[in-house]
Amino acid sequence: MSEEKNVFSIFFQHTIVTFAYSIIAMTVTGWILANYRSMHDTLSILGSEGLTYQSITQIFALSAVLGFLVTLLTSDIILKRVMLLWRYALLLFLSTVACGLFVVVFRWFPLDLWQAWVGFILFFVTFFVIGLCAMIAKTRIEDKRYEKLLSDYKSKKEEC
């Protein structure tokens, strides 16, 4: 039960953090590019005034999907003996597919507008790399902490 609670907590944390950063990024992008964005997409219907409740709900749903993928691929639930590099490569692929599906299904921008796709890819890759760097840094900090705890435990055990 404790492990299940921990997995849910990790999922919830990833979902909320992804959602918060997505809303902040969309807000900043909206302020900067509001006059250049097409009025045919569902994300910029309000222009520089903000996001609709529908768009916010869609972004939350995508955040939950991404939180699920991160939780699944960075824990040992399924991939117990897979190198971290391969996990992150799979995470990048699946996240790209998920985001692409949300763009297409919810018509976040016109599908035939190549400039929108270039902007989306740049936006996605930039924030994926930032998130990936944060996850790697967190993993390294936790590894150092656990190594120190293990060495302290071993030294105490040798003293006894």
C-alpha positions as a printed NumPy array, in Angstrom:
array([[  0.   ,   0.   ,   0.   ],
       [  2.838,   2.391,   0.846],
       [  4.447,   1.869,  -2.575],
       [  1.11 ,   2.487,  -4.319],
       [  0.66 ,   5.728,  -2.354],
       [  4.189,   6.762,  -3.289],
       [  3.562,   6.086,  -7.007],
       [  0.33 ,   8.087,  -6.901],
       [  2.112,  10.913,  -5.088],
       [  4.847,  10.962,  -7.741],
       [  2.221,  10.934, -10.521],
       [  0.294,  13.771,  -8.879],
       [  3.475,  15.805,  -8.365],
       [  4.577,  15.384, -12.003],
       [  1.095,  16.232, -13.259],
       [  0.753,  19.399, -11.191],
       [  4.27 ,  20.634, -11.947],
       [  3.809,  19.99 , -15.681],
       [  0.422,  21.733, -15.609],
       [  1.779,  24.761, -13.743],
       [  4.744,  25.204, -16.084],
       [  2.5  ,  24.692, -19.122],
       [  0.061,  27.379, -17.998],
       [  2.909,  29.794, -17.243],
       [  4.525,  29.094, -20.628],
       [  1.215,  29.471, -22.47 ],
       [  0.525,  32.731, -20.643],
       [  3.913,  34.217, -21.492],
       [  3.658,  33.   , -25.08 ],
       [  0.166,  34.504, -25.325],
       [  1.379,  37.882, -24.101],
       [  4.265,  37.911, -26.549],
       [  2.634,  36.386, -29.621],
       [ -1.064,  37.227, -29.185],
       [ -1.184,  39.478, -32.227],
       [  0.613,  36.933, -34.421],
       [ -1.425,  33.867, -33.491],
       [ -4.234,  32.649, -35.677],
       [ -7.784,  33.105, -34.511],
       [ -8.626,  29.712, -36.019],
       [ -7.06 ,  27.7  , -33.229],
       [ -8.677,  26.813, -29.926],
       [ -5.847,  28.013, -27.704],
       [ -5.903,  31.668, -28.722],
       [ -9.621,  32.335, -29.097],
       [ -9.364,  34.997, -26.396],
       [ -6.18 ,  36.471, -27.896],
       [ -4.064,  38.26 , -25.315],
       [ -6.914,  38.051, -22.787],
       [ -5.981,  34.521, -21.727],
       [ -6.968,  30.896, -22.064],
       [-10.491,  29.486, -22.068],
       [-11.612,  26.988, -19.442],
       [-11.758,  24.421, -22.206],
       [ -8.107,  25.043, -23.128],
       [ -7.039,  24.902, -19.492],
       [ -8.855,  21.573, -19.088],
       [ -7.151,  20.219, -22.215],
       [ -3.752,  21.33 , -20.929],
       [ -4.489,  19.644, -17.599],
       [ -5.463,  16.419, -19.391],
       [ -2.205,  16.505, -21.36 ],
       [ -0.313,  17.182, -18.125],
       [ -1.936,  14.103, -16.577],
       [ -0.94 ,  11.973, -19.575],
       [  2.627,  13.292, -19.374],
       [  2.669,  12.794, -15.589],
       [  1.573,   9.194, -16.117],
       [  4.32 ,   8.636, -18.712],
       [  7.01 ,  10.165, -16.494],
       [  5.87 ,   8.156, -13.478],
       [  5.701,   4.938, -15.464],
       [  9.023,   5.341, -17.257],
       [ 11.132,   6.728, -14.418],
       [  9.982,   4.235, -11.799],
       [ 10.619,   0.498, -11.721],
       [  6.96 ,  -0.38 , -12.249],
       [  7.485,  -1.844, -15.727],
       [ 11.028,  -1.152, -16.916],
       [ 13.141,  -2.628, -14.138],
       [ 16.416,  -3.181, -15.968],
       [ 16.339,  -0.532, -18.655],
       [ 19.07 ,   2.079, -18.765],
       [ 17.999,   5.602, -17.791],
       [ 19.031,   6.925, -21.214],
       [ 16.614,   4.534, -22.955],
       [ 13.849,   5.449, -20.528],
       [ 14.278,   9.131, -21.35 ],
       [ 14.424,   8.407, -25.089],
       [ 11.153,   6.476, -24.798],
       [  9.718,   9.295, -22.694],
       [ 10.658,  11.83 , -25.38 ],
       [  9.043,   9.718, -28.113],
       [  5.824,   9.018, -26.191],
       [  5.554,  12.628, -24.986],
       [  5.938,  13.869, -28.548],
       [  3.214,  11.486, -29.72 ],
       [  0.9  ,  12.529, -26.871],
       [  1.419,  16.254, -27.511],
       [  0.977,  15.78 , -31.251],
       [ -2.286,  13.916, -30.679],
       [ -3.585,  16.703, -28.438],
       [ -2.648,  19.292, -31.091],
       [ -4.518,  17.365, -33.77 ],
       [ -7.557,  16.273, -31.747],
       [ -8.188,  19.636, -30.083],
       [ -7.046,  21.76 , -33.063],
       [ -4.714,  23.826, -30.922],
       [ -3.478,  25.49 , -34.09 ],
       [ -4.143,  25.077, -37.83 ],
       [ -2.619,  21.788, -38.947],
       [ -1.55 ,  23.125, -42.348],
       [  0.337,  26.113, -40.913],
       [  4.007,  25.117, -40.928],
       [  5.073,  28.098, -38.795],
       [  2.833,  26.872, -35.994],
       [  4.415,  23.404, -36.167],
       [  7.922,  24.887, -36.075],
       [  6.951,  26.977, -33.047],
       [  5.348,  23.964, -31.39 ],
       [  8.43 ,  21.795, -31.964],
       [ 10.777,  24.499, -30.655],
       [  8.528,  25.102, -27.644],
       [  8.174,  21.373, -26.934],
       [ 11.872,  20.535, -27.292],
       [ 12.946,  23.513, -25.181],
       [ 10.656,  22.644, -22.29 ],
       [ 11.329,  18.921, -22.593],
       [ 15.077,  19.556, -22.287],
       [ 14.526,  21.872, -19.296],
       [ 12.344,  19.264, -17.596],
       [ 14.778,  16.482, -18.44 ],
       [ 17.699,  18.435, -16.975],
       [ 15.688,  19.041, -13.807],
       [ 14.845,  15.323, -13.501],
       [ 18.472,  14.306, -14.08 ],
       [ 19.686,  16.832, -11.503],
       [ 17.115,  15.57 ,  -8.985],
       [ 18.168,  11.956,  -9.628],
       [ 21.841,  12.792,  -9.11 ],
       [ 21.121,  14.658,  -5.878],
       [ 19.067,  11.728,  -4.58 ],
       [ 21.779,   9.252,  -5.604],
       [ 24.425,  11.224,  -3.693],
       [ 22.179,  11.404,  -0.654],
       [ 21.538,   7.662,  -0.712],
       [ 25.235,   6.904,  -1.246],
       [ 26.101,   9.025,   1.788],
       [ 23.435,   7.307,   3.874],
       [ 24.756,   3.911,   2.771],
       [ 28.348,   4.798,   3.569],
       [ 27.292,   6.154,   6.978],
       [ 25.372,   2.934,   7.628],
       [ 28.344,   0.801,   6.593],
       [ 30.756,   2.767,   8.78 ],
       [ 28.419,   2.473,  11.787],
       [ 28.019,  -1.237,  11.161],
       [ 31.808,  -1.711,  11.046],
       [ 32.182,   0.092,  14.376],
       [ 29.833,  -2.363,  16.082]])
